[in-house]
Amino acid sequence: MDPIQLLGLAAGSLTTAAFFPQVLKTWKSRSAKDLSLGMFSLFSVGVLLWLIYGFVVKDIPVIAANSITLMLASTLLFFKLRFKD
């Protein structure tokens, strides 16, 4: 794997991992009142488009990071809709 792909994997890993604390906090507290439905909706659509782009250009770091990020952002959207405050 070349250094540019490693850089992409490192960047994708860090930005994706940044969602884990929010998912865990929301799950434990059973509260999503401070999460913006609009922001996470737009963000999820944007990540989905990045994922499609990654498949089109066959870019593994883009595919890997955005697959996991979409799952985490979708989980937060689900919590926002599920945990009515």
C-alpha positions as CSV (number, residue, x, y, z in Angstrom):
1,M,0.0,0.0,0.0
2,D,1.4,3.4,-1.0
3,P,1.9,6.3,1.5
4,I,-1.0,8.3,0.0
5,Q,-3.4,5.4,0.7
6,L,-2.0,5.0,4.2
7,L,-2.6,8.7,4.7
8,G,-6.1,8.4,3.5
9,L,-6.8,5.4,5.8
10,A,-5.3,7.2,8.8
11,A,-7.5,10.3,8.1
12,G,-10.6,8.3,7.5
13,S,-10.0,6.2,10.7
14,L,-9.6,9.3,12.8
15,T,-12.6,11.2,11.5
16,T,-14.7,8.0,11.7
17,A,-13.6,7.2,15.2
18,A,-14.7,10.7,16.3
19,F,-18.3,9.5,16.0
20,F,-17.9,6.7,18.5
21,P,-18.0,8.8,21.7
22,Q,-21.2,10.6,20.5
23,V,-22.9,7.3,19.7
24,L,-22.0,5.8,23.1
25,K,-23.0,8.9,25.0
26,T,-26.4,9.0,23.2
27,W,-27.0,5.3,23.7
28,K,-26.1,5.4,27.4
29,S,-28.1,8.6,28.1
30,R,-31.0,7.6,25.9
31,S,-31.2,11.2,24.9
32,A,-30.6,12.8,21.5
33,K,-32.2,16.2,22.3
34,D,-29.0,18.1,21.6
35,L,-28.4,16.4,18.2
36,S,-29.6,18.3,15.2
37,L,-31.9,16.2,13.0
38,G,-31.2,18.5,10.0
39,M,-27.4,18.4,10.4
40,F,-27.2,14.6,10.7
41,S,-29.7,14.1,7.9
42,L,-27.6,16.3,5.5
43,F,-24.4,14.8,6.8
44,S,-25.7,11.2,6.2
45,V,-26.7,12.1,2.6
46,G,-23.3,13.6,2.0
47,V,-21.5,10.6,3.4
48,L,-23.6,8.3,1.2
49,L,-22.6,10.4,-1.8
50,W,-18.9,10.1,-0.8
51,L,-19.4,6.3,-0.5
52,I,-20.8,6.1,-4.0
53,Y,-17.9,8.2,-5.2
54,G,-15.5,5.9,-3.5
55,F,-17.0,2.9,-5.3
56,V,-16.9,4.7,-8.7
57,V,-13.3,5.6,-8.4
58,K,-12.4,2.4,-6.5
59,D,-10.8,4.2,-3.6
60,I,-10.5,1.8,-0.6
61,P,-9.8,4.5,2.1
62,V,-12.9,6.5,0.9
63,I,-15.1,3.4,0.8
64,A,-13.9,2.1,4.2
65,A,-14.2,5.4,6.1
66,N,-17.5,6.4,4.6
67,S,-19.1,2.9,5.1
68,I,-18.4,3.0,8.8
69,T,-19.2,6.8,9.1
70,L,-22.5,6.3,7.4
71,M,-23.4,3.4,9.8
72,L,-22.5,5.6,12.8
73,A,-24.3,8.7,11.5
74,S,-27.4,6.6,10.7
75,T,-27.3,5.2,14.2
76,L,-27.4,8.7,15.6
77,L,-30.3,9.6,13.3
78,F,-32.1,6.5,14.5
79,F,-31.5,7.5,18.1
80,K,-32.7,11.0,17.3
81,L,-36.0,9.6,16.0
82,R,-36.2,6.9,18.7
83,F,-35.4,8.7,21.9
84,K,-38.1,11.4,22.0
85,D,-37.3,13.9,24.7
